[in-house]
Amino acid sequence: MLASGRFELRPFAESDLPSFVEAVLESTATVGKWMPWAHPNYSTADAASWFAHCEAEWERGSSYEFGIFDARSNTLVGGCGLNQFNLVNGFCNLGYWVRQSWQRQGAALAAVQALSQFAFAELKLGRVEIVVAQHNTPSLSLAERSGAVRECLARNRLKVHGIFTDAYVFSLVPSQYRALSATVTRRGSP
C-alpha cells in the first residue's frame, strides 16, 4: 500500500467490485469522455475482468494498477497505475482517473506523487510519462500541477473513442521526486 496525504493506493480486491462499478457509472460524463471503458453499461462482470487483468499483469511485472482510496473513510475515489513499460530504456506510462464526486479534491495529484515515488524508488525507473489528450483540460492541469514537464504535442498519440487525437507528453524524472519521500510512504507490500 502507498499513502500520499489523505489518500491511500492499493491493488483492487474483490470486495471493491460494487464500489468500483458505482464509481465508473457515476463518472461516465467526465471520465468516460476520455476513457471509453467508462460507459453507461459498465457492469460487475466488466470490473471483475479488469481486476483479474490487473492481478495477472502485476504478477508478470508488466503493470501496477491501484485503487485510490480516501484514508479516513476507505471510499474508492478512483484508479491509477503504471503501465506500458519500456524496460530497455527504463520508463513507463502513468495514468489516473477520479470519480466525479471526488474530482478536484487532490486524489489524482496524490496518485501521481505516490506512483512516481514508487516508480523511481522501488522500480528504479529513470522516467515516467503522462500522456494527455490535447483537449482534456482537467488532466492537463493536473499534470502541470504535479510538476511534470510538458515536452511536446505528439500527433495522433492517443485513440479516444476510436478516433486518433493529438496528445501532450509530460515527463517526470527521479530528481523531481526525491523531496517527496517525506510525504509519500509505503505501508506493507502493495
Secondary structure by P-SEA (a helix, b strand, c coil): ccccccbbbbcccccaaaaaaaaaaacccccccccccccccccaaaaaaaaaaaaaaaaaccbbbbbbbccccccccccccccccccccccbbbbbcccccccccaaaaaaaaaaaaaacccccccbbbbbbcccaaaaaaaaaaaccccccccccccccccbbbbbbbbbbcccccccccccccccccc
